[in-house]
């Protein structure tokens, strides 16, 4: 398989995984509180990433940038949760979420 076909296959697989994530998130939000879902999600991600962070330090000067990035990420995540929980179809929620990408050049 040439590299072009392999890249296209990876894009299709990634798209399918992302679509399944939207469906699973919608089902999880309907069955549990939103902040419990977010907490479990971030706890799981932290446990997966923890072994890779061992021995790493963040410079104090970079801490402000990390905090600002975290705030923007939290805002985007809240928009995503709101779009999944309030719209009748996942397509509308995905469109609302895609609007958050328009703010990236403004923030950068």
Secondary structure, DSSP 8 states (H G I E B T S, - for coil): --HHHHHHHHHHHHHHHHHHHHHHHHHHHHHS-HHHHHHHHHHHHHHHHHGGGTT----GGGHHHHHHHHHHHHHHHHHHHHHHHH-SSHHHHHHHHHGGGGGHHHH-
